[in-house]
Amino acid sequence: MATGTSLAVPDAGPDTGLGTGLGTGLGVRPGVRPGVREWARRAGALSPVLAVIALLLVPGGGGGAQGGTGGTGTVADAASGLLVLICLVRVVRSGARPLTRAAAVVLGLPVLGICLAAITSSDPGASLPGVARYLQIFVLVPAAVLLTVRDRRDFAVVAWALVGLALLQGAVGVAQFLTGTGASYQGEDVRAVGTFGATDVMGMATVVSYGLVIATALALGGRAGRARTGALVCAGLLFVPLVLSFSRGAWIATVLTCGLLLVLSGLRRAGRVALVVAALAVVLVGGFGIGSDLVEERVTSITQVTAAPDQSVTDRYTMWAAAGRMWSGEPLTGVGLKGFPAYRDSNASLALSSGSDTAGAGAAFARQPLLSPHNMYLLVLSEQGLIGLLALAGSWLALLVAALRRRGLVATGLLTWQLVDFFYADIGGPSTVLMSVVLGLAAWWSLAEVRRA
């Protein structure tokens, strides 16, 4: 890491339960845990980041179609813009170099593919909103979060804020299932979607997954005590709305990520957590029968790729094939940002439906157009080409490798979940801005320079 930068963590303070028990590489000294006044002061300093998280509780929110490069934006998006502006003012006033060279390269790498795809697009003007969206999600907001978080205690405040958001959204989702006021699924309004509505059925699942991964990492990596017990309780509570979201991609990503965290944390401690999770699953789904028939049908559908797949699976694979054809036509730079909808029909087979049905959760029946391949890697490959994919994926992998080197379970878990989920989803909807906060939080652990105590 480069030296002589204002990003150095001055005094990380006492352990907050965010490490793995094997050392964190952050030069942490033992000490007295902060009191309520200290946490309140830190929350005030972190208010621009916490505002983005809190505003995701606002119902509805619009926020653009799947693919994430258009739409009207949300209040959380506006708050993320304010976060970037505040961070920019602080950097200008300090007069110091804000990022280390390594951080600047890793976070700035996606700019190469984004700008190149826009310049080489057949309609550069139509690509400009996509440029702004990608820079917001993958460059500007993560950098602003990295610069706003100062030490491990700040990291803990933001991490627990994400868990709190997940608990609130999950509570709304469980209530929707129990009262039949959720989004439509198999002819019943039982799909838990939180405050995101029927047009963003992945929103609550994403938020709850983030919270569950963080809580699991804290439970596995923290010292025995109230914080670790609280993390275990939160993980158990978040398991329920995740199941009721009926989101296959979120299920797969969460299972794989938690499995990795169990391995990294050590088998003895991990075994107890695994037993608790297994018992909870048996009691809730097997004993009480919470959504058991619907869950069984959804799990079975994961393997039904060639034998009688449902229409959503057919649409997904048809769009994946279409994205591959777009890339083969423009292998280096793609068809241009926001280009997938325009090129979709000319590259897709007749198996593709006109859209997906949405209803419930306070919304009337509507047909939602399929504007992306529902695979982030294929979306980037088709619109930005091989150069864009290597730039974006290279940045993400660099963050993951650095998080593993620094033994940060929270950062490793969040990055792993996102990279796995990208095989089944892409950016789009109000919850997308939370992804940028998560990337920024993980980037702090991976890239922040530390002055050892």
Protein Blocks (a to p, Z undefined) as FASTA:
>chain_A
ZZhiakbcfbgojaehlanonoghlopacdddddfklmmmmmmmmmmmmmmmmmmmpggj
inpaehjlgcjbjfklmmmmmmmmmmmmmmmmnopafbdfklmmmmmmmmmmmmmmmmmp
mblmlmmmmmmmmmmmmmmmmmmmmmmpmblmlmmmmmmmmmmmmmmmmmmmmmmmmnop
acceehiafbcgbjnojmlmmlmmmmmmmmmmmmmmmmmmmccdjklmmmmmmmmmmmmm
mmmnopaklmmmmmmmmmmmmmmnopklmmmmmmmmmmmmmmmmmmnopoklmmmmmmmm
mmmmmgopafklmmmmmmmmmmmmmmmmmmmnonoehklmmmmmmmpcfkbcfbdcdeej
hiacdddddfbehiaklmmmmmnojmlmmmmmmmmmmmmmmmmmnopaklmmmmmmmmmm
mmmgccedjklmmmmmmmmmmmmmmmoccddZZ
